[in-house]
Amino acid sequence: MTKYRTRAAALLAAGAVAGGATAATLSAHAADDTGSSSSSSAPAGDRGPGGPGHGRGPGEDAAALAKALGVSESKVSDAIDAAREATRPDDAEKPAAGEKPTPPTEAERTAREAAFAKALAKELGVDQAKVTKALETVRAARDAERRTDLSDRLDTAVKDGKA
């Protein structure tokens, strides 16, 4: 396989992984059942709780969302916590102890995202369409940054003869 094809295959695989990670992140906004509030900012060099490649924490998203909406980061952080609580699934929707949860369908994921955006808009006192657009913008920027980081790591690995 040529260097170009190897890199293209790696980028396609990474894109699929990034898409899955994005879907998991989006569903986590509406179905966060950890019971913890983790909206504080994380230093830019830290990795998320999932290990390398899993983001730098929700604090950066709150900051970016606050900037996009023109409100304070603390207000957005508080609103995110409240919106997560308001859109948390009830116990009837959770799997029984020991059972593996089934991933949401695309329709369920879309409904959860819309419910989260509506709850967040209500908490912030901002139009839901504006919140939805800001969420999409922040997510797109985060995804673009992940793709750039991955591309840089792949370039380095190819250069170093590791890929």
KOLTORSE-308607 format. One record per residue (C-alpha): residue number from 1; residue in three letters; y, z, x. Coordinates in pm, 1 decimal. Layout:
<rs>
<seq:NUM | type:ALA | y:Y | z:Z | x:X>
...
</rs>
This chain:
<rs>
<seq:1 | type:MET | y:0.0 | z:0.0 | x:0.0>
<seq:2 | type:THR | y:343.2 | z:-88.3 | x:132.8>
<seq:3 | type:LYS | y:609.2 | z:169.2 | x:201.5>
<seq:4 | type:TYR | y:808.4 | z:43.0 | x:-98.1>
<seq:5 | type:ARG | y:512.7 | z:64.9 | x:-336.4>
<seq:6 | type:THR | y:419.0 | z:411.4 | x:-210.5>
<seq:7 | type:ARG | y:770.1 | z:537.2 | x:-267.7>
<seq:8 | type:ALA | y:792.9 | z:369.7 | x:-607.9>
<seq:9 | type:ALA | y:462.6 | z:526.9 | x:-716.9>
<seq:10 | type:ALA | y:579.3 | z:868.3 | x:-595.7>
<seq:11 | type:LEU | y:910.1 | z:833.3 | x:-781.8>
<seq:12 | type:LEU | y:731.6 | z:731.3 | x:-1102.3>
<seq:13 | type:ALA | y:498.3 | z:1030.5 | x:-1077.2>
<seq:14 | type:ALA | y:792.7 | z:1258.5 | x:-1006.9>
<seq:15 | type:GLY | y:976.7 | z:1119.4 | x:-1306.9>
<seq:16 | type:ALA | y:680.9 | z:1202.5 | x:-1529.2>
<seq:17 | type:VAL | y:672.3 | z:1555.9 | x:-1390.5>
<seq:18 | type:ALA | y:1049.0 | z:1593.6 | x:-1433.6>
<seq:19 | type:GLY | y:1019.4 | z:1472.1 | x:-1793.2>
<seq:20 | type:GLY | y:753.4 | z:1733.2 | x:-1863.3>
<seq:21 | type:ALA | y:963.4 | z:2003.4 | x:-1698.9>
<seq:22 | type:THR | y:1261.3 | z:1899.0 | x:-1907.3>
<seq:23 | type:ALA | y:1055.8 | z:1914.6 | x:-2225.6>
<seq:24 | type:ALA | y:934.5 | z:2260.7 | x:-2133.1>
<seq:25 | type:THR | y:1289.5 | z:2372.9 | x:-2060.2>
<seq:26 | type:LEU | y:1417.9 | z:2239.1 | x:-2390.3>
<seq:27 | type:SER | y:1145.5 | z:2407.5 | x:-2590.5>
<seq:28 | type:ALA | y:1205.7 | z:2731.4 | x:-2400.0>
<seq:29 | type:HIS | y:1561.6 | z:2744.1 | x:-2536.9>
<seq:30 | type:ALA | y:1429.4 | z:2765.9 | x:-2889.6>
<seq:31 | type:ALA | y:1107.2 | z:2955.4 | x:-2821.7>
<seq:32 | type:ASP | y:1194.6 | z:3201.2 | x:-2546.5>
<seq:33 | type:ASP | y:960.4 | z:3492.2 | x:-2612.4>
<seq:34 | type:THR | y:1010.7 | z:3683.4 | x:-2289.4>
<seq:35 | type:GLY | y:1247.3 | z:3928.7 | x:-2452.4>
<seq:36 | type:SER | y:1466.1 | z:3936.1 | x:-2144.5>
<seq:37 | type:SER | y:1817.9 | z:3811.3 | x:-2114.5>
<seq:38 | type:SER | y:1845.7 | z:3608.0 | x:-1799.4>
<seq:39 | type:SER | y:2179.4 | z:3434.4 | x:-1826.3>
<seq:40 | type:SER | y:2333.4 | z:3559.8 | x:-1504.8>
<seq:41 | type:SER | y:2427.8 | z:3314.5 | x:-1236.5>
<seq:42 | type:ALA | y:2185.5 | z:3258.1 | x:-952.9>
<seq:43 | type:PRO | y:2293.8 | z:3161.6 | x:-601.7>
<seq:44 | type:ALA | y:2279.4 | z:2786.2 | x:-552.2>
<seq:45 | type:GLY | y:2007.6 | z:2802.8 | x:-288.1>
<seq:46 | type:ASP | y:1760.5 | z:3008.9 | x:-493.3>
<seq:47 | type:ARG | y:1460.3 | z:2861.8 | x:-663.1>
<seq:48 | type:GLY | y:1368.0 | z:2939.6 | x:-1021.1>
<seq:49 | type:PRO | y:1093.7 | z:3177.6 | x:-1128.2>
<seq:50 | type:GLY | y:842.7 | z:2889.8 | x:-1141.4>
<seq:51 | type:GLY | y:874.6 | z:2828.4 | x:-768.2>
<seq:52 | type:PRO | y:1015.6 | z:2531.7 | x:-580.4>
<seq:53 | type:GLY | y:1136.1 | z:2250.7 | x:-801.0>
<seq:54 | type:HIS | y:1181.1 | z:2465.7 | x:-1112.0>
<seq:55 | type:GLY | y:1557.3 | z:2489.9 | x:-1108.9>
<seq:56 | type:ARG | y:1797.3 | z:2757.2 | x:-1001.1>
<seq:57 | type:GLY | y:1811.9 | z:2959.0 | x:-1318.4>
<seq:58 | type:PRO | y:1991.4 | z:2949.0 | x:-1650.4>
<seq:59 | type:GLY | y:2317.9 | z:3079.5 | x:-1504.5>
<seq:60 | type:GLU | y:2411.9 | z:2740.8 | x:-1367.3>
<seq:61 | type:ASP | y:2344.1 | z:2578.7 | x:-1703.4>
<seq:62 | type:ALA | y:2568.5 | z:2836.6 | x:-1871.8>
<seq:63 | type:ALA | y:2844.6 | z:2759.5 | x:-1623.5>
<seq:64 | type:ALA | y:2810.4 | z:2383.6 | x:-1672.0>
<seq:65 | type:LEU | y:2793.5 | z:2421.7 | x:-2049.5>
<seq:66 | type:ALA | y:3100.3 | z:2646.7 | x:-2049.1>
<seq:67 | type:LYS | y:3290.3 | z:2386.8 | x:-1849.3>
<seq:68 | type:ALA | y:3178.8 | z:2106.4 | x:-2082.6>
<seq:69 | type:LEU | y:3281.6 | z:2304.3 | x:-2391.5>
<seq:70 | type:GLY | y:3600.2 | z:2451.5 | x:-2247.7>
<seq:71 | type:VAL | y:3499.0 | z:2814.5 | x:-2309.7>
<seq:72 | type:SER | y:3429.2 | z:3104.7 | x:-2076.5>
<seq:73 | type:GLU | y:3093.7 | z:3132.5 | x:-1902.4>
<seq:74 | type:SER | y:3042.4 | z:3489.1 | x:-2028.4>
<seq:75 | type:LYS | y:3100.0 | z:3375.4 | x:-2386.6>
<seq:76 | type:VAL | y:2847.0 | z:3092.7 | x:-2340.3>
<seq:77 | type:SER | y:2593.6 | z:3328.4 | x:-2178.9>
<seq:78 | type:ASP | y:2623.8 | z:3574.9 | x:-2468.3>
<seq:79 | type:ALA | y:2601.2 | z:3290.4 | x:-2720.6>
<seq:80 | type:ILE | y:2289.6 | z:3147.3 | x:-2551.2>
<seq:81 | type:ASP | y:2119.2 | z:3487.5 | x:-2572.9>
<seq:82 | type:ALA | y:2213.1 | z:3521.3 | x:-2940.7>
<seq:83 | type:ALA | y:2107.2 | z:3162.6 | x:-3021.2>
<seq:84 | type:ARG | y:1771.4 | z:3214.4 | x:-2849.7>
<seq:85 | type:GLU | y:1717.4 | z:3530.6 | x:-3052.7>
<seq:86 | type:ALA | y:1819.6 | z:3356.5 | x:-3375.4>
<seq:87 | type:THR | y:1584.8 | z:3062.6 | x:-3315.2>
<seq:88 | type:ARG | y:1291.5 | z:3262.5 | x:-3180.4>
<seq:89 | type:PRO | y:970.7 | z:3181.8 | x:-3372.5>
<seq:90 | type:ASP | y:835.5 | z:3461.9 | x:-3587.8>
<seq:91 | type:ASP | y:500.4 | z:3623.5 | x:-3511.9>
<seq:92 | type:ALA | y:321.1 | z:3403.9 | x:-3768.2>
<seq:93 | type:GLU | y:400.8 | z:3097.4 | x:-3555.4>
<seq:94 | type:LYS | y:265.1 | z:3250.2 | x:-3234.7>
<seq:95 | type:PRO | y:-99.7 | z:3203.7 | x:-3132.6>
<seq:96 | type:ALA | y:-335.2 | z:3498.5 | x:-3162.1>
<seq:97 | type:ALA | y:-394.5 | z:3711.2 | x:-2852.8>
<seq:98 | type:GLY | y:-606.6 | z:3522.2 | x:-2602.4>
<seq:99 | type:GLU | y:-546.3 | z:3184.1 | x:-2765.8>
<seq:100 | type:LYS | y:-367.5 | z:2910.7 | x:-2576.3>
<seq:101 | type:PRO | y:-54.4 | z:2786.3 | x:-2753.4>
<seq:102 | type:THR | y:-42.2 | z:2422.3 | x:-2849.1>
<seq:103 | type:PRO | y:251.4 | z:2224.1 | x:-2710.7>
<seq:104 | type:PRO | y:510.6 | z:2123.0 | x:-2969.4>
<seq:105 | type:THR | y:514.1 | z:1769.9 | x:-3103.6>
<seq:106 | type:GLU | y:815.9 | z:1550.9 | x:-3037.8>
<seq:107 | type:ALA | y:937.3 | z:1615.4 | x:-3393.3>
<seq:108 | type:GLU | y:898.0 | z:1992.8 | x:-3347.6>
<seq:109 | type:ARG | y:1077.5 | z:1979.7 | x:-3013.6>
<seq:110 | type:THR | y:1364.3 | z:1781.2 | x:-3167.6>
<seq:111 | type:ALA | y:1388.0 | z:2028.1 | x:-3457.3>
<seq:112 | type:ARG | y:1393.7 | z:2323.4 | x:-3214.8>
<seq:113 | type:GLU | y:1667.0 | z:2160.2 | x:-3007.2>
<seq:114 | type:ALA | y:1874.9 | z:2094.2 | x:-3319.1>
<seq:115 | type:ALA | y:1824.7 | z:2451.2 | x:-3443.9>
<seq:116 | type:PHE | y:1926.0 | z:2588.6 | x:-3103.2>
<seq:117 | type:ALA | y:2236.7 | z:2367.4 | x:-3091.6>
<seq:118 | type:LYS | y:2330.9 | z:2475.9 | x:-3445.5>
<seq:119 | type:ALA | y:2285.7 | z:2845.7 | x:-3362.9>
<seq:120 | type:LEU | y:2477.9 | z:2806.8 | x:-3035.6>
<seq:121 | type:ALA | y:2761.5 | z:2624.5 | x:-3213.2>
<seq:122 | type:LYS | y:2778.6 | z:2901.8 | x:-3472.0>
<seq:123 | type:GLU | y:2790.8 | z:3172.4 | x:-3202.7>
<seq:124 | type:LEU | y:3063.2 | z:2988.9 | x:-3010.3>
<seq:125 | type:GLY | y:3263.2 | z:2880.0 | x:-3314.3>
<seq:126 | type:VAL | y:3245.1 | z:2519.9 | x:-3191.4>
<seq:127 | type:ASP | y:3144.6 | z:2203.5 | x:-3378.9>
<seq:128 | type:GLN | y:2768.5 | z:2142.4 | x:-3360.7>
<seq:129 | type:ALA | y:2815.2 | z:1778.8 | x:-3256.8>
<seq:130 | type:LYS | y:3028.6 | z:1891.2 | x:-2961.2>
<seq:131 | type:VAL | y:2765.0 | z:2147.1 | x:-2856.6>
<seq:132 | type:THR | y:2483.6 | z:1891.1 | x:-2890.1>
<seq:133 | type:LYS | y:2676.4 | z:1639.7 | x:-2678.0>
<seq:134 | type:ALA | y:2753.3 | z:1906.0 | x:-2415.1>
<seq:135 | type:LEU | y:2386.1 | z:2013.3 | x:-2401.5>
<seq:136 | type:GLU | y:2279.4 | z:1651.6 | x:-2354.7>
<seq:137 | type:THR | y:2538.6 | z:1600.0 | x:-2079.9>
<seq:138 | type:VAL | y:2436.2 | z:1915.9 | x:-1893.4>
<seq:139 | type:ARG | y:2066.0 | z:1828.5 | x:-1920.3>
<seq:140 | type:ALA | y:2128.0 | z:1472.1 | x:-1800.7>
<seq:141 | type:ALA | y:2324.7 | z:1598.6 | x:-1500.5>
<seq:142 | type:ARG | y:2051.7 | z:1850.5 | x:-1416.7>
<seq:143 | type:ASP | y:1784.1 | z:1581.3 | x:-1444.2>
<seq:144 | type:ALA | y:1985.3 | z:1345.1 | x:-1222.3>
<seq:145 | type:GLU | y:2022.9 | z:1620.3 | x:-962.7>
<seq:146 | type:ARG | y:1647.8 | z:1685.5 | x:-970.7>
<seq:147 | type:ARG | y:1574.2 | z:1315.3 | x:-923.8>
<seq:148 | type:THR | y:1817.4 | z:1297.2 | x:-630.9>
<seq:149 | type:ASP | y:1665.2 | z:1607.6 | x:-469.5>
<seq:150 | type:LEU | y:1315.2 | z:1465.3 | x:-514.2>
<seq:151 | type:SER | y:1417.1 | z:1129.3 | x:-373.2>
<seq:152 | type:ASP | y:1570.1 | z:1301.4 | x:-70.0>
<seq:153 | type:ARG | y:1252.1 | z:1506.0 | x:-14.6>
<seq:154 | type:LEU | y:1038.0 | z:1193.1 | x:-47.4>
<seq:155 | type:ASP | y:1257.6 | z:1004.4 | x:199.3>
<seq:156 | type:THR | y:1225.1 | z:1291.3 | x:445.6>
<seq:157 | type:ALA | y:848.5 | z:1309.3 | x:398.1>
<seq:158 | type:VAL | y:811.6 | z:932.7 | x:450.6>
<seq:159 | type:LYS | y:1037.7 | z:947.6 | x:756.3>
<seq:160 | type:ASP | y:836.2 | z:1236.9 | x:898.8>
<seq:161 | type:GLY | y:508.8 | z:1053.7 | x:830.1>
<seq:162 | type:LYS | y:389.8 | z:1308.8 | x:576.2>
<seq:163 | type:ALA | y:376.4 | z:1069.4 | x:280.0>
</rs>
